[in-house]
Amino acid sequence: MAVKVQFKPVGRSGHEWIWKARDESNTISISGQRFDSLSDAVRDARIQIDGLDAPDTDDDDGPFAA
């Protein structure tokens, strides 16, 4: 199953992040919390979607799509 994940800046300063995922059936899941960094949002999306725990790295700011 293909899943597309988007990361969106939120808050007045745009320095907090949320993520949303859409699968092939067009079902949307949105993270219920805000993250202080894009890395934290990516890590949470990986855990929630794939059940994987990403290693703690500060250079993991790239987009993630399954």
C-alpha positions as a Markdown table, in Angstrom:
| # | Residue | x | y | z |
|---|---|---|---|---|
| 1 | Met | 0.0 | 0.0 | 0.0 |
| 2 | Ala | 1.4 | 3.4 | -1.0 |
| 3 | Val | 1.2 | 6.2 | 1.5 |
| 4 | Lys | 2.0 | 9.9 | 0.9 |
| 5 | Val | 3.1 | 12.0 | 3.8 |
| 6 | Gln | 3.1 | 15.8 | 4.0 |
| 7 | Phe | 4.8 | 17.8 | 6.7 |
| 8 | Lys | 3.3 | 21.3 | 7.4 |
| 9 | Pro | 4.7 | 24.1 | 9.5 |
| 10 | Val | 2.1 | 25.4 | 12.0 |
| 11 | Gly | 1.9 | 28.1 | 14.6 |
| 12 | Arg | 2.5 | 31.8 | 14.4 |
| 13 | Ser | 6.2 | 31.5 | 13.8 |
| 14 | Gly | 5.9 | 28.4 | 11.6 |
| 15 | His | 8.6 | 26.6 | 13.7 |
| 16 | Glu | 6.3 | 23.8 | 14.8 |
| 17 | Trp | 5.3 | 20.9 | 12.5 |
| 18 | Ile | 2.4 | 18.5 | 12.0 |
| 19 | Trp | 2.2 | 15.7 | 9.5 |
| 20 | Lys | -0.7 | 14.2 | 7.5 |
| 21 | Ala | -0.8 | 11.0 | 5.5 |
| 22 | Arg | -3.0 | 9.9 | 2.7 |
| 23 | Asp | -3.3 | 6.3 | 1.5 |
| 24 | Glu | -4.4 | 4.9 | -1.8 |
| 25 | Ser | -8.1 | 4.8 | -0.6 |
| 26 | Asn | -7.8 | 8.6 | 0.0 |
| 27 | Thr | -8.1 | 8.1 | 3.8 |
| 28 | Ile | -6.3 | 10.9 | 5.7 |
| 29 | Ser | -4.5 | 10.6 | 9.0 |
| 30 | Ile | -3.3 | 13.7 | 10.8 |
| 31 | Ser | -0.9 | 13.8 | 13.6 |
| 32 | Gly | -2.6 | 14.9 | 16.8 |
| 33 | Gln | 0.3 | 16.9 | 18.1 |
| 34 | Arg | 2.7 | 19.6 | 17.2 |
| 35 | Phe | 6.4 | 18.8 | 17.0 |
| 36 | Asp | 9.3 | 21.2 | 17.7 |
| 37 | Ser | 11.3 | 20.1 | 14.7 |
| 38 | Leu | 10.8 | 18.5 | 11.4 |
| 39 | Ser | 13.0 | 15.6 | 12.5 |
| 40 | Asp | 10.6 | 14.9 | 15.4 |
| 41 | Ala | 7.6 | 15.0 | 13.0 |
| 42 | Val | 9.3 | 12.6 | 10.6 |
| 43 | Arg | 10.2 | 10.2 | 13.4 |
| 44 | Asp | 6.6 | 10.2 | 14.6 |
| 45 | Ala | 5.2 | 9.6 | 11.2 |
| 46 | Arg | 7.6 | 6.7 | 10.6 |
| 47 | Ile | 6.5 | 5.1 | 13.9 |
| 48 | Gln | 2.8 | 5.6 | 13.3 |
| 49 | Ile | 2.7 | 4.5 | 9.7 |
| 50 | Asp | 5.4 | 1.9 | 9.5 |
| 51 | Gly | 5.7 | 0.9 | 13.1 |
| 52 | Leu | 9.4 | 1.7 | 12.8 |
| 53 | Asp | 11.5 | 3.6 | 15.3 |
| 54 | Ala | 13.9 | 5.8 | 13.4 |
| 55 | Pro | 17.4 | 6.3 | 14.9 |
| 56 | Asp | 18.0 | 9.5 | 16.7 |
| 57 | Thr | 19.7 | 11.7 | 14.1 |
| 58 | Asp | 19.6 | 15.4 | 13.8 |
| 59 | Asp | 20.3 | 15.3 | 10.0 |
| 60 | Asp | 17.0 | 13.5 | 9.1 |
| 61 | Asp | 15.1 | 16.6 | 7.8 |
| 62 | Gly | 14.3 | 15.2 | 4.4 |
| 63 | Pro | 10.7 | 14.3 | 3.4 |
| 64 | Phe | 9.5 | 10.8 | 4.1 |
| 65 | Ala | 7.1 | 8.9 | 1.9 |
| 66 | Ala | 6.3 | 5.2 | 2.1 |
